[in-house]
Amino acid sequence: GIWATKRAFAAILLDGSVVSWGNPEYGGDSSEVQHELINVEQLQATGHAFAALLQNGTVVTWGHAASGGDSRRVAHRLKHVKTLYASEHAFAAITHDGGAVTWGDSASGGDSFKVQDQLKNVLHIEATHFSFAAVLADRSVVTWGDHRSGGDSRRVQEQLRNVWKIHATHFAFTAICGDGTVVTWGNPEYGGDSTDVR
């Protein structure tokens, strides 16, 4: 498949290597990490950087450093990674033990320190432009990132029980619960308030 930042593309080839092209400041030049891009299983992109998940569970990043292109700060934790996710300027990874690792712009969800102790048994992560929401094994939800785009779910936290799926617009989240109810939060202009249709 082919993935895109705002001004560059990257593709996984049949032999598991990666080629990228386009604006170098947006990840279009992967030459510095080309020797590491072996047996790539998944690519993910922010607006300005790429992340590659390798078969051995490690992650290789390139592109704009502040948008996730530099993962050195968390490299020691990027082992046994299962899946990658991205907001506009940050990445999130779920590890095989159910933990989550984030990096990139802290205002876009790249810093999950405040909720790190809650990020256990993570099943799935969804992203708006500037925040993340994780569904845990007990079907509760943990959010972080910009509060105006869904990073703060305290207003609806009591309703976020038995959550099965989360969807995102640019700046809001919607959760579908096991009883069929829908819970929304984030920017009302982008779907974060569903009170009129309940």
Salt bridges, closest charged atoms under 4 A:
GLU36 OE2 - HIS35 NE2 3.84
ASP70 OD2 - ARG72 NH2 2.72
GLU88 OE2 - LYS6 NZ 3.17
GLU88 OE1 - HIS129 NE2 3.83
GLU126 OE1 - HIS124 NE2 3.41
ASP146 OD1 - ARG148 NH2 2.99
ASP152 OD2 - ARG154 NH2 2.75
GLU158 OE1 - ARG161 NH2 3.21
